[in-house]
Amino acid sequence: MSRPTSRTAPAWIEIVRAGVLTSVQDLGRTGYRRFGVCTSGALDPLSLYVGNRLVGNRSDAAGIEFTLGHATLRFLADGLVALTGADCHATLDGAPVHAWHAFPVQRGQTLTLRVAQGGVRAYLCVAGGIDVPEMMGSRATDLKAGFGGFEGRPLRDGDRLAALPADRSRAPDVSGAAIGVKAPRWTFDRMRGELPVIRVLPGPEYDDFLADSQAAFWESEWTLTPNSNRMGFRLQGPELVRRQLRSGDLLSHGVVPGVIQVPPSGQPIVLMADAQTTGGYPKIGTVILADQWRLAQVPLGTRIRFARATLEEAEAARADVSRYLQQIETALDWQRRGILSVARRTARTRPMA
């Protein structure tokens, strides 16, 4: 049976002020890179995942990704929503609402996101998920190719989005208070005053770089430049120099998000969700999966450092993320079964994991 789309379902959200870059994203378009189709999807998939679970959605439901906040929405129907990711000090009709919480909204209410703090990207998830046509198994917006999401483009002032029917059996009870979870302890906003450290596996061409450049890659501070976008984060620091070029250096090869390429300028580029599927620049490393979403929350102009990781350490870090998500699943299950009902009567909001 085909799923309802925004062409037939009634509008649920109106974009009053779209902000800097706002788009419909899910967990990405997988299985099509061999055809030249990039992954797209949320740059911080962990935040989108948690937001979806807070409102009873499948983890891969489509939500709205805000870059730097500074946006306003009007709800055209009653429902349940959640905000995750960067804290935008949001208000609902002027009353504060918390990041990493789910809360009910009513028709006519206005949600305002201020400038993002402690991160860059915030996510709004609605019960049922944002309803846009599904293309190649995903509702994510591919901004480079111009398809998916809402008409294949960023959201604009005046756009209206529909929502798919919510699974009420999976939705939490927010009749007494908003439901919240603790943000992961390694999020950017909990590292204020500290230099973000991103863990990296050495890449296939790591040994092609001079020893001094290898050392500089790990020991130097790298600045995230304003030329960064959803395709790639461009870094500025010491020039990374390769050894003598070998035959076949210009051949293109497959690349994935997280790969760190070094173009002739010697300034690294970290490929992100909208990155191309092939490239010919040498790959000095790959950001481990558990840190890619953290990198996505680093503001422009911020200095970061890379830490060398082993495959075992990368797998352990991924397991840490899985444990955090499992804690949330367990807490939500308890809430649905009424185990957390006492907490609801004693607190206006209650972090659950």
VMD Tcl script that draws the C-alpha trace (Angstrom):
set ca {
  {0.00 0.00 0.00}
  {1.38 3.44 -0.89}
  {1.99 5.84 1.97}
  {0.19 9.22 2.01}
  {2.20 12.16 0.76}
  {2.15 15.92 1.24}
  {0.21 16.21 -2.01}
  {-2.88 14.65 -0.38}
  {-2.47 15.05 3.39}
  {-3.51 18.31 5.10}
  {-0.80 20.77 6.08}
  {0.47 20.41 9.64}
  {3.28 22.97 9.92}
  {3.75 26.38 8.32}
  {7.26 27.80 7.98}
  {6.99 31.42 9.12}
  {10.73 32.12 9.11}
  {12.94 29.47 7.54}
  {16.28 30.58 8.96}
  {19.71 30.09 7.39}
  {19.38 26.56 5.97}
  {16.39 24.42 6.90}
  {15.48 21.19 5.14}
  {13.58 17.93 5.50}
  {15.96 15.08 6.38}
  {15.80 11.50 7.59}
  {18.62 9.02 8.25}
  {19.70 9.10 4.62}
  {19.41 7.37 1.28}
  {21.36 4.12 1.44}
  {22.23 1.61 -1.26}
  {22.48 4.04 -4.17}
  {26.03 5.39 -3.96}
  {27.11 2.95 -6.66}
  {24.75 4.84 -8.98}
  {26.25 8.20 -8.02}
  {23.49 9.14 -5.55}
  {24.81 10.62 -2.32}
  {23.53 9.62 1.10}
  {22.13 12.98 2.24}
  {20.13 12.79 5.48}
  {20.68 14.44 8.85}
  {24.22 15.64 9.51}
  {23.62 14.71 13.15}
  {21.70 11.44 12.78}
  {21.88 10.67 16.51}
  {19.82 13.76 17.36}
  {17.23 12.92 14.71}
  {17.09 9.32 15.93}
  {16.41 10.38 19.52}
  {13.84 12.98 18.49}
  {11.92 10.40 16.51}
  {11.90 7.92 19.37}
  {10.68 10.62 21.78}
  {7.51 11.08 19.73}
  {6.97 7.38 19.05}
  {8.25 7.34 15.46}
  {10.49 4.86 13.76}
  {14.05 6.09 14.04}
  {14.25 6.78 10.29}
  {11.19 9.05 10.05}
  {11.73 12.41 8.36}
  {12.13 15.53 10.48}
  {13.25 19.12 9.98}
  {16.94 20.03 10.24}
  {17.69 23.64 11.25}
  {21.12 25.16 10.76}
  {21.97 27.80 13.39}
  {18.34 28.01 14.52}
  {16.77 31.47 14.07}
  {13.52 30.05 12.70}
  {9.79 30.26 13.42}
  {7.05 27.68 12.77}
  {3.29 27.75 13.19}
  {1.38 24.56 13.95}
  {-1.79 24.02 11.93}
  {-3.04 21.06 13.97}
  {-2.70 19.55 17.44}
  {0.06 17.01 17.92}
  {3.28 15.93 19.57}
  {6.76 17.19 18.68}
  {10.32 16.92 19.99}
  {13.37 19.16 19.72}
  {16.87 17.68 19.80}
  {20.37 18.67 18.77}
  {21.72 22.16 19.43}
  {19.88 24.14 22.09}
  {18.11 27.04 20.35}
  {16.41 28.32 23.52}
  {13.09 27.63 21.84}
  {9.76 29.02 22.98}
  {6.19 27.90 22.32}
  {3.95 30.97 22.31}
  {6.64 32.65 24.39}
  {6.96 29.89 26.99}
  {10.35 28.12 27.12}
  {10.61 24.55 25.83}
  {13.66 22.40 26.36}
  {15.93 20.70 23.88}
  {15.92 16.89 23.99}
  {12.28 16.91 25.11}
  {8.93 15.96 23.57}
  {5.92 18.18 24.23}
  {2.36 18.65 22.94}
  {1.43 21.50 20.60}
  {-1.94 22.94 19.65}
  {-3.27 24.40 16.45}
  {-2.27 28.04 16.07}
  {0.71 27.88 18.42}
  {4.04 29.30 17.29}
  {7.43 27.69 17.93}
  {10.37 30.08 17.83}
  {14.00 28.95 17.67}
  {16.64 31.48 18.64}
  {20.29 31.31 17.58}
  {21.72 27.85 18.28}
  {23.95 27.49 21.31}
  {26.33 24.65 22.07}
  {26.10 23.33 18.55}
  {24.91 24.17 15.06}
  {22.03 21.90 14.06}
  {18.68 21.36 15.74}
  {15.99 18.85 14.78}
  {12.22 19.01 15.03}
  {10.47 15.65 14.93}
  {6.68 15.34 14.75}
  {4.61 12.30 15.66}
  {4.12 10.37 12.44}
  {7.03 12.02 10.66}
  {7.17 14.79 8.06}
  {5.17 13.75 5.01}
  {7.01 14.33 1.74}
  {7.30 11.94 -1.23}
  {9.63 9.02 -0.68}
  {12.35 8.73 -3.33}
  {14.75 5.79 -3.49}
  {13.69 4.64 -0.06}
  {14.20 7.99 1.67}
  {12.51 11.34 2.25}
  {15.85 13.15 2.70}
  {16.57 16.30 0.71}
  {19.48 16.01 -1.73}
  {20.25 19.71 -2.05}
  {23.01 19.19 -4.61}
  {20.90 17.11 -7.02}
  {17.66 18.93 -6.21}
  {15.35 16.05 -5.32}
  {13.80 14.50 -2.24}
  {12.52 16.34 0.79}
  {10.22 19.27 0.03}
  {10.53 19.91 -3.72}
  {14.24 19.08 -3.56}
  {15.16 22.39 -1.94}
  {15.66 24.15 1.39}
  {12.48 25.24 3.11}
  {11.33 28.82 2.57}
  {9.06 31.23 4.38}
  {5.45 30.26 3.72}
  {6.06 26.57 2.99}
  {3.54 24.18 4.50}
  {4.38 20.61 5.47}
  {2.12 17.68 6.21}
  {2.66 14.90 8.74}
  {2.04 11.18 8.35}
  {-0.46 9.52 10.72}
  {1.03 8.99 14.17}
  {1.22 5.58 15.83}
  {-0.53 6.48 19.07}
  {0.36 3.14 20.62}
  {4.05 4.12 20.48}
  {3.68 7.76 21.51}
  {4.61 8.71 25.10}
  {2.12 10.18 27.55}
  {2.81 13.91 27.81}
  {-0.50 14.85 29.40}
  {1.18 15.78 32.67}
  {4.59 17.06 31.59}
  {7.06 17.17 28.76}
  {9.27 14.11 28.44}
  {13.00 14.56 28.07}
  {16.24 12.63 27.86}
  {19.74 13.64 28.76}
  {21.81 14.78 25.83}
  {24.82 12.51 25.24}
  {27.62 13.41 27.64}
  {30.04 13.93 24.76}
  {27.96 16.55 22.92}
  {29.64 19.79 21.92}
  {27.68 21.91 24.41}
  {29.15 19.88 27.27}
  {32.67 20.65 26.08}
  {32.54 24.42 26.41}
  {36.02 25.76 26.95}
  {37.55 22.56 25.66}
  {39.00 21.90 22.23}
  {36.81 19.33 20.44}
  {38.78 16.18 19.71}
  {37.61 14.09 16.76}
  {38.81 10.50 16.52}
  {40.18 9.37 13.15}
  {41.33 6.12 11.58}
  {44.40 6.50 9.31}
  {43.34 6.32 5.66}
  {44.59 4.28 2.69}
  {46.99 7.03 1.56}
  {48.17 8.03 5.05}
  {51.66 6.66 4.40}
  {51.92 8.76 1.23}
  {52.35 11.90 3.35}
  {55.68 13.14 4.67}
  {56.46 12.27 8.28}
  {56.26 15.95 9.27}
  {52.81 16.20 7.70}
  {51.64 13.05 9.45}
  {52.73 14.51 12.77}
  {51.11 17.87 11.96}
  {47.82 16.16 11.17}
  {47.57 14.78 14.71}
  {49.30 17.51 16.68}
  {47.94 20.69 15.07}
  {44.74 22.60 15.65}
  {42.46 22.80 12.63}
  {39.94 25.60 12.07}
  {36.55 24.87 10.51}
  {36.31 27.46 7.71}
  {33.25 29.35 6.38}
  {33.63 27.49 3.06}
  {32.22 24.39 4.76}
  {28.80 23.00 3.80}
  {26.77 19.80 3.82}
  {29.09 18.31 1.19}
  {32.30 18.82 3.10}
  {33.88 20.59 6.07}
  {36.97 22.48 4.92}
  {39.73 22.87 7.48}
  {42.58 25.35 7.73}
  {45.93 24.56 9.31}
  {49.46 23.55 8.34}
  {49.92 22.35 4.77}
  {49.92 18.57 4.46}
  {52.53 17.49 1.91}
  {52.72 14.16 0.13}
  {55.77 12.22 -0.85}
  {56.67 11.87 -4.53}
  {53.55 11.25 -6.59}
  {52.97 7.76 -7.93}
  {51.45 6.62 -11.21}
  {47.68 6.31 -11.01}
  {47.30 9.15 -8.48}
  {44.62 10.85 -10.56}
  {42.32 7.84 -10.68}
  {39.03 8.41 -8.88}
  {37.85 5.99 -6.22}
  {34.79 5.54 -4.06}
  {34.40 7.75 -0.99}
  {31.91 7.90 1.88}
  {30.96 10.47 4.54}
  {33.69 10.80 7.14}
  {36.58 10.39 4.69}
  {39.23 13.11 5.00}
  {40.62 14.10 1.60}
  {43.65 16.30 1.02}
  {43.50 18.37 -2.21}
  {46.59 20.02 -3.78}
  {46.25 22.97 -1.37}
  {47.24 20.64 1.48}
  {44.18 21.72 3.51}
  {41.98 18.74 4.50}
  {38.30 18.34 3.64}
  {36.05 16.09 5.74}
  {33.31 14.66 3.54}
  {29.82 15.00 4.99}
  {26.35 13.62 4.19}
  {25.93 15.37 0.81}
  {29.43 14.45 -0.40}
  {30.06 13.10 -3.87}
  {30.37 9.34 -4.29}
  {33.83 9.29 -5.93}
  {36.98 11.38 -5.62}
  {40.60 11.44 -6.68}
  {42.24 13.24 -3.75}
  {44.32 11.14 -1.34}
  {42.54 10.01 1.81}
  {44.62 10.69 4.91}
  {42.00 9.40 7.33}
  {38.36 8.72 8.15}
  {36.41 10.18 11.07}
  {35.02 7.28 13.10}
  {31.27 6.82 12.84}
  {30.71 7.62 16.52}
  {32.25 11.09 16.06}
  {30.77 12.14 12.73}
  {27.62 13.54 14.33}
  {29.75 15.40 16.90}
  {31.75 17.02 14.11}
  {28.47 18.10 12.49}
  {27.70 20.18 15.60}
  {31.01 22.09 15.62}
  {30.44 25.79 14.76}
  {32.30 27.51 11.95}
  {35.51 29.14 13.13}
  {36.00 26.57 15.88}
  {39.38 24.88 16.27}
  {39.45 21.10 16.53}
  {42.08 18.41 16.87}
  {42.30 14.89 15.54}
  {43.13 11.89 17.71}
  {44.42 8.69 16.17}
  {42.08 5.76 16.77}
  {42.35 2.04 16.22}
  {39.62 -0.09 14.71}
  {38.96 -1.59 18.15}
  {38.57 1.89 19.66}
  {36.21 2.89 16.85}
  {34.06 -0.17 17.49}
  {34.04 0.53 21.24}
  {32.95 4.13 20.61}
  {30.14 2.92 18.40}
  {29.08 0.53 21.16}
  {28.94 3.50 23.57}
  {26.47 5.24 21.26}
  {24.41 2.06 20.97}
  {24.24 1.76 24.77}
  {23.05 5.36 25.07}
  {20.31 4.73 22.52}
  {19.30 1.51 24.27}
  {18.99 3.40 27.56}
  {16.56 5.76 25.85}
  {14.55 2.88 24.38}
  {14.31 1.29 27.82}
  {13.24 4.52 29.50}
  {10.58 5.17 26.88}
  {9.27 1.64 27.29}
  {9.04 2.15 31.04}
  {7.14 5.38 30.51}
  {4.65 3.75 28.17}
  {4.00 1.05 30.76}
  {3.46 3.64 33.48}
  {6.61 2.89 35.49}
  {7.65 6.55 35.33}
  {4.22 7.96 36.17}
  {5.31 9.07 39.65}
  {8.05 11.21 38.17}
  {5.47 12.88 35.93}
  {3.49 14.07 38.94}
  {6.53 15.48 40.67}
  {8.35 17.34 37.90}
  {7.38 19.64 35.06}
  {9.98 18.01 32.85}
  {11.83 14.81 33.49}
  {14.97 13.61 31.77}
  {14.73 9.85 31.39}
  {18.13 8.64 30.23}
}
mol new
graphics top color blue
foreach p $ca { graphics top sphere $p radius 0.5 }
foreach p [lrange $ca 0 end-1] q [lrange $ca 1 end] { graphics top cylinder $p $q radius 0.2 }
display resetview
